[in-house]
Amino acid sequence: MASLPQRFSGKTALVTGGGSGIGRAISLRLAAEGAQVTVLEYKVEAGEGTVAEIRAAGGAAQVVAADVSNTEAMAAAFGSLERLDVLVNNAGIAHVGDVLTTTPADLDRIYAVNVKGVYHGLHFGVQKLLASGGGAIVNLASLASRVGLADRFAYGMSKGAVYTMTLSVARDFVNRGIRCNCVCPARVHTPFVDGFIAKNYPGKEAEMFAKLSAAQPIGRMGEPAEIAALVAFLCSSEAAFITGSAYDIDGGATLLR
């Protein structure tokens, strides 16, 4: 921890879905750089694991239990914060299917978390940031925000919305001390990927992992820590002139489009 620059010393940060995968890596990175991190997590035990790891390394963190799709829960979660300087809207879920196989229930489920959940983070988070004199927001968008991916109708819809919400908030609050950007990862090696492979390709896990890795032009999946490093930069004062931008971090995937 001590070897990293302390760009967030004295700052407070909130990361939604910070209990695992990319959200966990972001929480760890911000804490390692001096931020006091609130891990907002539906799965409280996972959130507590991230907090315990941060504290064991000498950082400061707390977990707040909330479902990002629930308006009252998110209002209470943000209301419990004394101040906020950095907001990372990371929580999200996936869905596989085209427009024919995606049911209304599928669409509602994805919308509730990936779109309404980010709205909640922005709606309540911007109020807190303004009260603190401004701050930085990074939303987790996706390669699917920028290009058409096969069998990702609902997911692509939701991540396209994250991208445009980013632009809207950046434009509306550019003169009020708030910067808002998003990052657009391609496939990242997280527990979700491992679980997806194990569920859908039992006995062929290694083969499918290699195939999915090779599908990235750079020859491998991204690592959560790599996404976290970019998010930390965009949240820091070093990125003070950056707002309303979407950063591809995709191992060259957009080169093939």
Secondary structure by P-SEA (a helix, b strand, c coil): ccccccccccbbbbbccccccaaaaaaaaaaaaccbbbbbccaaaaaaaaaaaaaaacccccccccccccaaaaaaaaaacccccbbbcccbbbbbbccccccaaaaaaaaacaaaaaaaaaaaaaaaaaaaccbbbbbbcccccccccccaaaaaaaaaaaaaaaaaaaaacccccbbbbbbbbcccccaaaaaaaaaccccaaaaaaaaaaacccccccccaaaaaaaaaaaacccccccccbbbbccccccccc
